[in-house]
């Protein structure tokens, strides 16, 4: 897995492939909304397994039916391919096609 | 379950029975630290079941091995007995005696 930092051009190109994600303070940010807490935590449980397998973990917050996610590669102080890989997997888990 | 708002005196008395929790912006606040992400999310998975059973859910954030929790009774705009009940259960799950 390539863990180098991505350039601005690369980030823009990757962002264009994702739906619902945007840059906030240099991090990949998205808010997911579910029917209720069971829906939200069910998503988190699946996402936790994916994150652990990738060895890349989200900064995330849950308030009842909402899960707010920030992705960032701490070691680089920027975004890497892993952030976009995890973002795409989270979107899939939440039921998005992208 | 009593869901009335607690008075300042009641809150202080309840806080004295809990270890590690403090008031931040009127909410019950605590940060838990675990060995790694698996430890942190294992705690969250157990806590999610407790919260759902209590029908009282935390505002919480996870960053790798850390879980930051804020408890508050949204419907009251303040603290209720449920917040202290959930706080005590979370402490137990994290391995505290209190």
N, CA and C atoms of all chains as a GROMACS GRO file, in nm:
protein
  588
    1UNK      N    1   0.085  -0.121   0.000
    1UNK     CA    2   0.000   0.000   0.000
    1UNK      C    3   0.088   0.125   0.000
    2UNK      N    4   0.055   0.212  -0.094
    2UNK     CA    5   0.126   0.339  -0.104
    2UNK      C    6   0.078   0.434   0.006
    3UNK      N    7   0.168   0.479   0.091
    3UNK     CA    8   0.125   0.570   0.197
    3UNK      C    9   0.188   0.707   0.183
    4UNK      N   10   0.237   0.738   0.065
    4UNK     CA   11   0.288   0.874   0.045
    4UNK      C   12   0.172   0.973   0.044
    5UNK      N   13   0.203   1.099   0.071
    5UNK     CA   14   0.100   1.201   0.066
    5UNK      C   15   0.060   1.230  -0.078
    6UNK      N   16  -0.067   1.257  -0.098
    6UNK     CA   17  -0.115   1.288  -0.232
    6UNK      C   18  -0.103   1.437  -0.261
    7UNK      N   19  -0.081   1.468  -0.388
    7UNK     CA   20  -0.075   1.608  -0.429
    7UNK      C   21  -0.216   1.664  -0.439
    8UNK      N   22  -0.225   1.795  -0.446
    8UNK     CA   23  -0.356   1.860  -0.460
    8UNK      C   24  -0.430   1.810  -0.584
    9UNK      N   25  -0.356   1.793  -0.692
    9UNK     CA   26  -0.417   1.744  -0.816
    9UNK      C   27  -0.470   1.602  -0.798
   10UNK      N   28  -0.392   1.520  -0.732
   10UNK     CA   29  -0.434   1.381  -0.708
   10UNK      C   30  -0.556   1.378  -0.616
   11UNK      N   31  -0.556   1.464  -0.515
   11UNK     CA   32  -0.670   1.469  -0.422
   11UNK      C   33  -0.797   1.509  -0.496
   12UNK      N   34  -0.786   1.608  -0.582
   12UNK     CA   35  -0.904   1.653  -0.657
   12UNK      C   36  -0.956   1.544  -0.748
   13UNK      N   37  -0.864   1.470  -0.809
   13UNK     CA   38  -0.903   1.361  -0.898
   13UNK      C   39  -0.973   1.250  -0.819
   14UNK      N   40  -0.919   1.218  -0.702
   14UNK     CA   41  -0.980   1.112  -0.619
   14UNK      C   42  -1.116   1.157  -0.565
   15UNK      N   43  -1.123   1.283  -0.524
   15UNK     CA   44  -1.250   1.334  -0.469
   15UNK      C   45  -1.361   1.324  -0.571
   16UNK      N   46  -1.327   1.344  -0.696
   16UNK     CA   47  -1.428   1.341  -0.803
   16UNK      C   48  -1.490   1.203  -0.818
   17UNK      N   49  -1.421   1.100  -0.766
   17UNK     CA   50  -1.473   0.964  -0.778
   17UNK      C   51  -1.564   0.926  -0.660
   18UNK      N   52  -1.567   1.012  -0.558
   18UNK     CA   53  -1.645   0.983  -0.438
   18UNK      C   54  -1.768   1.072  -0.432
   19UNK      N   55  -1.878   1.016  -0.382
   19UNK     CA   56  -1.999   1.097  -0.365
   19UNK      C   57  -2.017   1.128  -0.217
   20UNK      N   58  -2.044   1.253  -0.186
   20UNK     CA   59  -2.078   1.289  -0.049
   20UNK      C   60  -1.961   1.331   0.038
   21UNK      N   61  -1.842   1.308  -0.006
   21UNK     CA   62  -1.724   1.345   0.071
   21UNK      C   63  -1.673   1.481   0.026
   22UNK      N   64  -1.621   1.559   0.123
   22UNK     CA   65  -1.559   1.686   0.087
   22UNK      C   66  -1.440   1.709   0.178
   23UNK      N   67  -1.358   1.805   0.141
   23UNK     CA   68  -1.241   1.839   0.223
   23UNK      C   69  -1.282   1.939   0.330
   24UNK      N   70  -1.252   1.908   0.456
   24UNK     CA   71  -1.273   2.002   0.566
   24UNK      C   72  -1.146   2.000   0.650
   25UNK      N   73  -1.081   2.116   0.658
   25UNK     CA   74  -0.954   2.127   0.730
   25UNK      C   75  -0.852   2.024   0.682
   26UNK      N   76  -0.851   2.002   0.553
   26UNK     CA   77  -0.752   1.911   0.495
   26UNK      C   78  -0.784   1.764   0.513
   27UNK      N   79  -0.900   1.735   0.573
   27UNK     CA   80  -0.938   1.595   0.593
   27UNK      C   81  -1.058   1.560   0.506
   28UNK      N   82  -1.070   1.433   0.476
   28UNK     CA   83  -1.188   1.384   0.404
   28UNK      C   84  -1.302   1.374   0.503
   29UNK      N   85  -1.410   1.443   0.475
   29UNK     CA   86  -1.519   1.456   0.572
   29UNK      C   87  -1.652   1.412   0.511
   30UNK      N   88  -1.728   1.338   0.590
   30UNK     CA   89  -1.865   1.306   0.547
   30UNK      C   90  -1.952   1.276   0.668
   31UNK      N   91  -2.078   1.312   0.657
   31UNK     CA   92  -2.175   1.276   0.760
   31UNK      C   93  -2.274   1.176   0.703
   32UNK      N   94  -2.292   1.066   0.775
   32UNK     CA   95  -2.388   0.963   0.736
   32UNK      C   96  -2.507   0.969   0.831
   33UNK      N   97  -2.627   0.954   0.778
   33UNK     CA   98  -2.747   0.952   0.861
   33UNK      C   99  -2.823   0.821   0.839
   34UNK      N  100  -2.866   0.762   0.948
   34UNK     CA  101  -2.936   0.634   0.944
   34UNK      C  102  -3.074   0.648   1.008
   35UNK      N  103  -3.151   0.541   1.007
   35UNK     CA  104  -3.286   0.547   1.061
   35UNK      C  105  -3.285   0.570   1.212
   36UNK      N  106  -3.189   0.511   1.279
   36UNK     CA  107  -3.184   0.520   1.424
   36UNK      C  108  -3.046   0.478   1.474
   37UNK      N  109  -3.030   0.463   1.605
   37UNK     CA  110  -2.901   0.427   1.662
   37UNK      C  111  -2.855   0.289   1.617
   38UNK      N  112  -2.949   0.196   1.607
   38UNK     CA  113  -2.912   0.060   1.564
   38UNK      C  114  -2.854   0.064   1.422
   39UNK      N  115  -2.914   0.143   1.337
   39UNK     CA  116  -2.862   0.158   1.201
   39UNK      C  117  -2.724   0.220   1.200
   40UNK      N  118  -2.708   0.326   1.280
   40UNK     CA  119  -2.579   0.396   1.284
   40UNK      C  120  -2.469   0.307   1.341
   41UNK      N  121  -2.500   0.238   1.451
   41UNK     CA  122  -2.394   0.157   1.512
   41UNK      C  123  -2.368   0.030   1.431
   42UNK      N  124  -2.470  -0.018   1.363
   42UNK     CA  125  -2.448  -0.132   1.273
   42UNK      C  126  -2.347  -0.096   1.164
   43UNK      N  127  -2.362   0.024   1.109
   43UNK     CA  128  -2.265   0.074   1.012
   43UNK      C  129  -2.126   0.083   1.074
   44UNK      N  130  -2.119   0.136   1.195
   44UNK     CA  131  -1.988   0.152   1.261
   44UNK      C  132  -1.922   0.016   1.287
   45UNK      N  133  -2.001  -0.082   1.324
   45UNK     CA  134  -1.944  -0.214   1.352
   45UNK      C  135  -1.882  -0.273   1.226
   46UNK      N  136  -1.952  -0.258   1.115
   46UNK     CA  137  -1.896  -0.307   0.988
   46UNK      C  138  -1.772  -0.227   0.950
   47UNK      N  139  -1.781  -0.096   0.965
   47UNK     CA  140  -1.669  -0.008   0.929
   47UNK      C  141  -1.546  -0.036   1.015
   48UNK      N  142  -1.569  -0.071   1.142
   48UNK     CA  143  -1.457  -0.099   1.233
   48UNK      C  144  -1.376  -0.218   1.183
   49UNK      N  145  -1.446  -0.320   1.133
   49UNK     CA  146  -1.376  -0.439   1.083
   49UNK      C  147  -1.294  -0.404   0.958
   50UNK      N  148  -1.354  -0.323   0.871
   50UNK     CA  149  -1.284  -0.280   0.750
   50UNK      C  150  -1.161  -0.197   0.787
   51UNK      N  151  -1.178  -0.105   0.880
   51UNK     CA  152  -1.068  -0.015   0.920
   51UNK      C  153  -0.953  -0.094   0.981
   52UNK      N  154  -0.989  -0.191   1.065
   52UNK     CA  155  -0.885  -0.270   1.130
   52UNK      C  156  -0.809  -0.354   1.027
   53UNK      N  157  -0.883  -0.406   0.930
   53UNK     CA  158  -0.818  -0.486   0.826
   53UNK      C  159  -0.723  -0.399   0.742
   54UNK      N  160  -0.766  -0.277   0.712
   54UNK     CA  161  -0.684  -0.184   0.636
   54UNK      C  162  -0.571  -0.125   0.720
   55UNK      N  163  -0.581  -0.142   0.850
   55UNK     CA  164  -0.491  -0.075   0.944
   55UNK      C  165  -0.491   0.077   0.918
   56UNK      N  166  -0.613   0.125   0.900
   56UNK     CA  167  -0.631   0.269   0.879
   56UNK      C  168  -0.764   0.304   0.944
   57UNK      N  169  -0.761   0.392   1.044
   57UNK     CA  170  -0.877   0.410   1.130
   57UNK      C  171  -0.935   0.551   1.120
   58UNK      N  172  -1.065   0.561   1.126
   58UNK     CA  173  -1.130   0.692   1.114
   58UNK      C  174  -1.126   0.771   1.245
   59UNK      N  175  -1.138   0.901   1.232
   59UNK     CA  176  -1.174   0.988   1.344
   59UNK      C  177  -1.324   1.009   1.326
   60UNK      N  178  -1.403   0.950   1.416
   60UNK     CA  179  -1.547   0.956   1.392
   60UNK      C  180  -1.624   0.981   1.519
   61UNK      N  181  -1.743   1.039   1.496
   61UNK     CA  182  -1.830   1.076   1.607
   61UNK      C  183  -1.971   1.025   1.577
   62UNK      N  184  -2.036   0.976   1.678
   62UNK     CA  185  -2.173   0.926   1.664
   62UNK      C  186  -2.264   0.995   1.764
   63UNK      N  187  -2.374   1.048   1.713
   63UNK     CA  188  -2.481   1.101   1.798
   63UNK      C  189  -2.611   1.040   1.746
   64UNK      N  190  -2.663   0.944   1.819
   64UNK     CA  191  -2.783   0.868   1.785
   64UNK      C  192  -2.779   0.814   1.642
   65UNK      N  193  -2.849   0.878   1.547
   65UNK     CA  194  -2.857   0.819   1.412
   65UNK      C  195  -2.754   0.878   1.315
   66UNK      N  196  -2.663   0.961   1.367
   66UNK     CA  197  -2.565   1.026   1.279
   66UNK      C  198  -2.423   0.979   1.309
   67UNK      N  199  -2.347   0.961   1.204
   67UNK     CA  200  -2.205   0.927   1.217
   67UNK      C  201  -2.126   1.025   1.131
   68UNK      N  202  -2.041   1.104   1.195
   68UNK     CA  203  -1.959   1.201   1.125
   68UNK      C  204  -1.817   1.147   1.118
   69UNK      N  205  -1.761   1.144   0.998
   69UNK     CA  206  -1.631   1.080   0.978
   69UNK      C  207  -1.530   1.179   0.920
   70UNK      N  208  -1.409   1.178   0.977
   70UNK     CA  209  -1.296   1.251   0.920
   70UNK      C  210  -1.184   1.152   0.895
   71UNK      N  211  -1.132   1.154   0.774
   71UNK     CA  212  -1.022   1.064   0.738
   71UNK      C  213  -0.898   1.146   0.706
   72UNK      N  214  -0.785   1.096   0.749
   72UNK     CA  215  -0.660   1.170   0.742
   72UNK      C  216  -0.549   1.072   0.772
   73UNK      N  217  -0.434   1.090   0.712
   73UNK     CA  218  -0.323   1.001   0.743
   73UNK      C  219  -0.228   1.071   0.839
   74UNK      N  220  -0.244   1.037   0.965
   74UNK     CA  221  -0.175   1.106   1.073
   74UNK      C  222  -0.024   1.110   1.051
   75UNK      N  223   0.033   0.997   1.008
   75UNK     CA  224   0.178   0.988   0.992
   75UNK      C  225   0.231   1.084   0.887
   76UNK      N  226   0.146   1.117   0.791
   76UNK     CA  227   0.188   1.205   0.682
   76UNK      C  228   0.148   1.350   0.706
   77UNK      N  229   0.053   1.370   0.794
   77UNK     CA  230  -0.004   1.503   0.810
   77UNK      C  231  -0.079   1.544   0.684
   78UNK      N  232  -0.136   1.448   0.615
   78UNK     CA  233  -0.209   1.478   0.491
   78UNK      C  234  -0.292   1.360   0.448
   79UNK      N  235  -0.334   1.361   0.324
   79UNK     CA  236  -0.417   1.253   0.272
   79UNK      C  237  -0.334   1.156   0.188
   80UNK      N  238  -0.366   1.030   0.202
   80UNK     CA  239  -0.300   0.926   0.124
   80UNK      C  240  -0.405   0.843   0.052
   81UNK      N  241  -0.359   0.750  -0.029
   81UNK     CA  242  -0.451   0.661  -0.101
   81UNK      C  243  -0.539   0.582  -0.004
   82UNK      N  244  -0.485   0.552   0.115
   82UNK     CA  245  -0.562   0.477   0.213
   82UNK      C  246  -0.688   0.551   0.257
   83UNK      N  247  -0.678   0.684   0.266
   83UNK     CA  248  -0.796   0.762   0.306
   83UNK      C  249  -0.907   0.747   0.203
   84UNK      N  250  -0.871   0.752   0.077
   84UNK     CA  251  -0.973   0.739  -0.028
   84UNK      C  252  -1.025   0.596  -0.037
   85UNK      N  253  -0.937   0.500  -0.010
   85UNK     CA  254  -0.980   0.360  -0.009
   85UNK      C  255  -1.083   0.337   0.102
   86UNK      N  256  -1.053   0.390   0.221
   86UNK     CA  257  -1.145   0.373   0.334
   86UNK      C  258  -1.275   0.449   0.309
   87UNK      N  259  -1.265   0.570   0.253
   87UNK     CA  260  -1.385   0.649   0.223
   87UNK      C  261  -1.478   0.572   0.129
   88UNK      N  262  -1.420   0.512   0.028
   88UNK     CA  263  -1.502   0.438  -0.069
   88UNK      C  264  -1.570   0.318  -0.003
   89UNK      N  265  -1.496   0.251   0.086
   89UNK     CA  266  -1.555   0.135   0.156
   89UNK      C  267  -1.668   0.178   0.250
   90UNK      N  268  -1.648   0.291   0.318
   90UNK     CA  269  -1.752   0.339   0.409
   90UNK      C  270  -1.878   0.377   0.331
   91UNK      N  271  -1.858   0.440   0.217
   91UNK     CA  272  -1.974   0.474   0.133
   91UNK      C  273  -2.049   0.349   0.090
   92UNK      N  274  -1.972   0.248   0.052
   92UNK     CA  275  -2.035   0.120   0.013
   92UNK      C  276  -2.115   0.061   0.128
   93UNK      N  277  -2.055   0.060   0.246
   93UNK     CA  278  -2.123   0.003   0.363
   93UNK      C  279  -2.252   0.078   0.394
   94UNK      N  280  -2.250   0.209   0.369
   94UNK     CA  281  -2.368   0.290   0.397
   94UNK      C  282  -2.473   0.278   0.288
   95UNK      N  283  -2.441   0.202   0.185
   95UNK     CA  284  -2.540   0.176   0.082
   95UNK      C  285  -2.528   0.260  -0.042
   96UNK      N  286  -2.421   0.340  -0.050
   96UNK     CA  287  -2.398   0.418  -0.172
   96UNK      C  288  -2.331   0.329  -0.276
   97UNK      N  289  -2.352   0.364  -0.399
   97UNK     CA  290  -2.284   0.289  -0.504
   97UNK      C  291  -2.139   0.332  -0.518
   98UNK      N  292  -2.109   0.455  -0.476
   98UNK     CA  293  -1.971   0.505  -0.486
   98UNK      C  294  -1.911   0.519  -0.347
   99UNK      N  295  -3.838   0.483   3.487
   99UNK     CA  296  -3.714   0.565   3.490
   99UNK      C  297  -3.750   0.713   3.500
  100UNK      N  298  -3.689   0.775   3.598
  100UNK     CA  299  -3.710   0.918   3.618
  100UNK      C  300  -3.631   0.997   3.513
  101UNK      N  301  -3.699   1.075   3.433
  101UNK     CA  302  -3.627   1.153   3.333
  101UNK      C  303  -3.637   1.303   3.357
  102UNK      N  304  -3.672   1.342   3.479
  102UNK     CA  305  -3.672   1.485   3.510
  102UNK      C  306  -3.528   1.534   3.515
  103UNK      N  307  -3.510   1.663   3.499
  103UNK     CA  308  -3.377   1.721   3.510
  103UNK      C  309  -3.331   1.723   3.655
  104UNK      N  310  -3.202   1.700   3.676
  104UNK     CA  311  -3.148   1.701   3.811
  104UNK      C  312  -3.106   1.842   3.850
  105UNK      N  313  -3.117   1.871   3.979
  105UNK     CA  314  -3.072   2.000   4.030
  105UNK      C  315  -2.921   2.001   4.044
  106UNK      N  316  -2.865   2.118   4.062
  106UNK     CA  317  -2.720   2.130   4.079
  106UNK      C  318  -2.671   2.047   4.197
  107UNK      N  319  -2.747   2.050   4.305
  107UNK     CA  320  -2.710   1.972   4.424
  107UNK      C  321  -2.712   1.823   4.394
  108UNK      N  322  -2.814   1.780   4.323
  108UNK     CA  323  -2.824   1.638   4.287
  108UNK      C  324  -2.709   1.597   4.194
  109UNK      N  325  -2.678   1.684   4.101
  109UNK     CA  326  -2.569   1.655   4.007
  109UNK      C  327  -2.436   1.641   4.081
  110UNK      N  328  -2.411   1.731   4.175
  110UNK     CA  329  -2.286   1.725   4.251
  110UNK      C  330  -2.279   1.595   4.332
  111UNK      N  331  -2.392   1.557   4.389
  111UNK     CA  332  -2.395   1.434   4.469
  111UNK      C  333  -2.369   1.311   4.382
  112UNK      N  334  -2.430   1.310   4.264
  112UNK     CA  335  -2.411   1.198   4.172
  112UNK      C  336  -2.268   1.193   4.119
  113UNK      N  337  -2.214   1.310   4.087
  113UNK     CA  338  -2.078   1.316   4.034
  113UNK      C  339  -1.978   1.257   4.132
  114UNK      N  340  -2.004   1.280   4.262
  114UNK     CA  341  -1.913   1.232   4.366
  114UNK      C  342  -1.907   1.080   4.371
  115UNK      N  343  -2.008   1.014   4.311
  115UNK     CA  344  -2.009   0.867   4.312
  115UNK      C  345  -1.937   0.808   4.191
  116UNK      N  346  -1.901   0.895   4.096
  116UNK     CA  347  -1.837   0.848   3.973
  116UNK      C  348  -1.690   0.885   3.970
  117UNK      N  349  -1.608   0.798   3.915
  117UNK     CA  350  -1.466   0.830   3.903
  117UNK      C  351  -1.434   0.864   3.758
  118UNK      N  352  -1.363   0.972   3.737
  118UNK     CA  353  -1.316   1.003   3.603
  118UNK      C  354  -1.407   1.090   3.520
  119UNK      N  355  -1.529   1.111   3.566
  119UNK     CA  356  -1.623   1.194   3.492
  119UNK      C  357  -1.622   1.335   3.548
  120UNK      N  358  -1.641   1.432   3.457
  120UNK     CA  359  -1.653   1.571   3.503
  120UNK      C  360  -1.754   1.642   3.414
  121UNK      N  361  -1.796   1.759   3.460
  121UNK     CA  362  -1.891   1.838   3.382
  121UNK      C  363  -1.816   1.925   3.282
  122UNK      N  364  -1.852   1.916   3.155
  122UNK     CA  365  -1.797   2.003   3.052
  122UNK      C  366  -1.915   2.055   2.970
  123UNK      N  367  -1.933   2.186   2.972
  123UNK     CA  368  -2.046   2.249   2.902
  123UNK      C  369  -2.179   2.188   2.944
  124UNK      N  370  -2.191   2.157   3.073
  124UNK     CA  371  -2.317   2.104   3.125
  124UNK      C  372  -2.341   1.957   3.095
  125UNK      N  373  -2.242   1.892   3.031
  125UNK     CA  374  -2.257   1.750   2.999
  125UNK      C  375  -2.160   1.667   3.082
  126UNK      N  376  -2.195   1.542   3.102
  126UNK     CA  377  -2.104   1.447   3.169
  126UNK      C  378  -2.000   1.405   3.067
  127UNK      N  379  -1.874   1.428   3.100
  127UNK     CA  380  -1.766   1.408   3.003
  127UNK      C  381  -1.660   1.314   3.058
  128UNK      N  382  -1.616   1.223   2.974
  128UNK     CA  383  -1.500   1.140   3.012
  128UNK      C  384  -1.428   1.089   2.888
  129UNK      N  385  -1.296   1.075   2.901
  129UNK     CA  386  -1.218   1.016   2.793
  129UNK      C  387  -1.162   0.882   2.841
  130UNK      N  388  -1.186   0.779   2.762
  130UNK     CA  389  -1.134   0.645   2.790
  130UNK      C  390  -1.020   0.614   2.693
  131UNK      N  391  -0.915   0.552   2.745
  131UNK     CA  392  -0.802   0.514   2.660
  131UNK      C  393  -0.780   0.363   2.670
  132UNK      N  394  -0.759   0.301   2.557
  132UNK     CA  395  -0.741   0.156   2.550
  132UNK      C  396  -0.607   0.125   2.484
  133UNK      N  397  -0.574  -0.003   2.477
  133UNK     CA  398  -0.445  -0.043   2.422
  133UNK      C  399  -0.435  -0.010   2.273
  134UNK      N  400  -0.546  -0.025   2.203
  134UNK     CA  401  -0.545  -0.005   2.058
  134UNK      C  402  -0.688   0.012   2.008
  135UNK      N  403  -0.706   0.014   1.877
  135UNK     CA  404  -0.839   0.032   1.820
  135UNK      C  405  -0.932  -0.084   1.855
  136UNK      N  406  -0.880  -0.204   1.856
  136UNK     CA  407  -0.964  -0.320   1.889
  136UNK      C  408  -1.018  -0.306   2.031
  137UNK      N  409  -0.934  -0.262   2.122
  137UNK     CA  410  -0.979  -0.239   2.259
  137UNK      C  411  -1.085  -0.130   2.267
  138UNK      N  412  -1.060  -0.022   2.196
  138UNK     CA  413  -1.154   0.091   2.198
  138UNK      C  414  -1.288   0.052   2.137
  139UNK      N  415  -1.284  -0.015   2.022
  139UNK     CA  416  -1.411  -0.048   1.957
  139UNK      C  417  -1.483  -0.161   2.029
  140UNK      N  418  -1.407  -0.249   2.093
  140UNK     CA  419  -1.470  -0.353   2.175
  140UNK      C  420  -1.553  -0.291   2.286
  141UNK      N  421  -1.495  -0.189   2.349
  141UNK     CA  422  -1.569  -0.113   2.451
  141UNK      C  423  -1.694  -0.050   2.390
  142UNK      N  424  -1.680   0.011   2.275
  142UNK     CA  425  -1.794   0.078   2.212
  142UNK      C  426  -1.905  -0.021   2.176
  143UNK      N  427  -1.866  -0.139   2.131
  143UNK     CA  428  -1.967  -0.239   2.094
  143UNK      C  429  -2.048  -0.280   2.217
  144UNK      N  430  -1.980  -0.301   2.329
  144UNK     CA  431  -2.051  -0.336   2.452
  144UNK      C  432  -2.138  -0.218   2.497
  145UNK      N  433  -2.082  -0.099   2.491
  145UNK     CA  434  -2.155   0.021   2.535
  145UNK      C  435  -2.278   0.046   2.449
  146UNK      N  436  -2.268   0.015   2.320
  146UNK     CA  437  -2.381   0.037   2.228
  146UNK      C  438  -2.501  -0.049   2.270
  147UNK      N  439  -2.473  -0.172   2.312
  147UNK     CA  440  -2.582  -0.260   2.353
  147UNK      C  441  -2.648  -0.209   2.481
  148UNK      N  442  -2.564  -0.162   2.574
  148UNK     CA  443  -2.615  -0.104   2.699
  148UNK      C  444  -2.699   0.020   2.669
  149UNK      N  445  -2.648   0.107   2.584
  149UNK     CA  446  -2.716   0.232   2.552
  149UNK      C  447  -2.852   0.206   2.486
  150UNK      N  448  -2.853   0.109   2.395
  150UNK     CA  449  -2.978   0.079   2.326
  150UNK      C  450  -3.081   0.022   2.422
  151UNK      N  451  -3.034  -0.062   2.515
  151UNK     CA  452  -3.125  -0.120   2.613
  151UNK      C  453  -3.182  -0.011   2.705
  152UNK      N  454  -3.096   0.084   2.742
  152UNK     CA  455  -3.141   0.195   2.827
  152UNK      C  456  -3.224   0.296   2.749
  153UNK      N  457  -3.219   0.287   2.617
  153UNK     CA  458  -3.277   0.389   2.530
  153UNK      C  459  -3.222   0.527   2.567
  154UNK      N  460  -3.090   0.527   2.588
  154UNK     CA  461  -3.021   0.652   2.620
  154UNK      C  462  -2.883   0.641   2.557
  155UNK      N  463  -2.853   0.731   2.464
  155UNK     CA  464  -2.737   0.712   2.378
  155UNK      C  465  -2.633   0.820   2.397
  156UNK      N  466  -2.508   0.783   2.389
  156UNK     CA  467  -2.401   0.881   2.410
  156UNK      C  468  -2.373   0.965   2.286
  157UNK      N  469  -2.314   1.079   2.308
  157UNK     CA  470  -2.247   1.157   2.204
  157UNK      C  471  -2.101   1.120   2.222
  158UNK      N  472  -2.047   1.043   2.127
  158UNK     CA  473  -1.911   0.994   2.148
  158UNK      C  474  -1.827   0.998   2.022
  159UNK      N  475  -1.695   1.007   2.046
  159UNK     CA  476  -1.599   1.019   1.938
  159UNK      C  477  -1.487   0.919   1.961
  160UNK      N  478  -1.445   0.857   1.856
  160UNK     CA  479  -1.335   0.761   1.865
  160UNK      C  480  -1.223   0.799   1.770
  161UNK      N  481  -1.103   0.804   1.822
  161UNK     CA  482  -0.982   0.820   1.741
  161UNK      C  483  -0.884   0.712   1.786
  162UNK      N  484  -0.870   0.610   1.706
  162UNK     CA  485  -0.786   0.492   1.732
  162UNK      C  486  -0.811   0.432   1.871
  163UNK      N  487  -0.725   0.460   1.968
  163UNK     CA  488  -0.741   0.393   2.099
  163UNK      C  489  -0.816   0.478   2.201
  164UNK      N  490  -0.870   0.591   2.158
  164UNK     CA  491  -0.939   0.680   2.251
  164UNK      C  492  -1.088   0.691   2.219
  165UNK      N  493  -1.167   0.694   2.325
  165UNK     CA  494  -1.311   0.715   2.311
  165UNK      C  495  -1.350   0.829   2.405
  166UNK      N  496  -1.400   0.936   2.348
  166UNK     CA  497  -1.442   1.052   2.427
  166UNK      C  498  -1.594   1.053   2.432
  167UNK      N  499  -1.648   1.062   2.552
  167UNK     CA  500  -1.793   1.049   2.570
  167UNK      C  501  -1.852   1.173   2.635
  168UNK      N  502  -1.964   1.220   2.581
  168UNK     CA  503  -2.043   1.324   2.644
  168UNK      C  504  -2.185   1.272   2.663
  169UNK      N  505  -2.234   1.283   2.784
  169UNK     CA  506  -2.370   1.238   2.815
  169UNK      C  507  -2.456   1.357   2.855
  170UNK      N  508  -2.579   1.354   2.809
  170UNK     CA  509  -2.669   1.467   2.823
  170UNK      C  510  -2.807   1.419   2.786
  171UNK      N  511  -2.908   1.472   2.849
  171UNK     CA  512  -3.044   1.432   2.813
  171UNK      C  513  -3.106   1.540   2.724
  172UNK      N  514  -3.101   1.512   2.596
  172UNK     CA  515  -3.140   1.610   2.495
  172UNK      C  516  -3.280   1.667   2.519
  173UNK      N  517  -3.374   1.579   2.553
  173UNK     CA  518  -3.513   1.622   2.570
  173UNK      C  519  -3.529   1.722   2.684
  174UNK      N  520  -3.441   1.714   2.782
  174UNK     CA  521  -3.449   1.804   2.898
  174UNK      C  522  -3.359   1.925   2.884
  175UNK      N  523  -3.260   1.916   2.794
  175UNK     CA  524  -3.158   2.022   2.789
  175UNK      C  525  -3.074   2.023   2.916
  176UNK      N  526  -3.058   1.906   2.977
  176UNK     CA  527  -2.981   1.899   3.101
  176UNK      C  528  -2.948   1.755   3.134
  177UNK      N  529  -2.909   1.731   3.258
  177UNK     CA  530  -2.872   1.597   3.302
  177UNK      C  531  -2.986   1.531   3.378
  178UNK      N  532  -3.002   1.402   3.354
  178UNK     CA  533  -3.103   1.324   3.426
  178UNK      C  534  -3.035   1.204   3.491
  179UNK      N  535  -3.114   1.128   3.567
  179UNK     CA  536  -3.060   1.007   3.630
  179UNK      C  537  -3.006   0.910   3.526
  180UNK      N  538  -3.066   0.911   3.406
  180UNK     CA  539  -3.019   0.819   3.301
  180UNK      C  540  -2.875   0.846   3.261
  181UNK      N  541  -2.836   0.974   3.263
  181UNK     CA  542  -2.698   1.006   3.226
  181UNK      C  543  -2.600   0.944   3.326
  182UNK      N  544  -2.635   0.952   3.452
  182UNK     CA  545  -2.546   0.896   3.553
  182UNK      C  546  -2.549   0.743   3.552
  183UNK      N  547  -2.666   0.688   3.520
  183UNK     CA  548  -2.676   0.542   3.507
  183UNK      C  549  -2.588   0.492   3.392
  184UNK      N  550  -2.596   0.561   3.279
  184UNK     CA  551  -2.513   0.520   3.164
  184UNK      C  552  -2.365   0.542   3.193
  185UNK      N  553  -2.331   0.653   3.258
  185UNK     CA  554  -2.191   0.681   3.292
  185UNK      C  555  -2.134   0.569   3.379
  186UNK      N  556  -2.211   0.526   3.478
  186UNK     CA  557  -2.163   0.420   3.568
  186UNK      C  558  -2.142   0.290   3.491
  187UNK      N  559  -2.233   0.260   3.398
  187UNK     CA  560  -2.221   0.137   3.319
  187UNK      C  561  -2.099   0.144   3.227
  188UNK      N  562  -2.074   0.260   3.168
  188UNK     CA  563  -1.959   0.274   3.079
  188UNK      C  564  -1.829   0.258   3.158
  189UNK      N  565  -1.826   0.314   3.277
  189UNK     CA  566  -1.707   0.297   3.362
  189UNK      C  567  -1.684   0.150   3.393
  190UNK      N  568  -1.792   0.080   3.426
  190UNK     CA  569  -1.781  -0.064   3.454
  190UNK      C  570  -1.726  -0.139   3.333
  191UNK      N  571  -1.781  -0.109   3.217
  191UNK     CA  572  -1.736  -0.177   3.095
  191UNK      C  573  -1.588  -0.152   3.067
  192UNK      N  574  -1.542  -0.032   3.103
  192UNK     CA  575  -1.402   0.003   3.079
  192UNK      C  576  -1.311  -0.055   3.187
  193UNK      N  577  -1.371  -0.122   3.284
  193UNK     CA  578  -1.289  -0.189   3.383
  193UNK      C  579  -1.272  -0.116   3.514
  194UNK      N  580  -1.342  -0.004   3.530
  194UNK     CA  581  -1.338   0.068   3.657
  194UNK      C  582  -1.433   0.001   3.755
  195UNK      N  583  -1.404   0.015   3.880
  195UNK     CA  584  -1.495  -0.038   3.982
  195UNK      C  585  -1.614   0.056   4.002
  196UNK      N  586  -1.595   0.182   3.971
  196UNK     CA  587  -1.703   0.281   3.989
  196UNK      C  588  -1.759   0.324   3.854
   0.00000   0.00000   0.00000
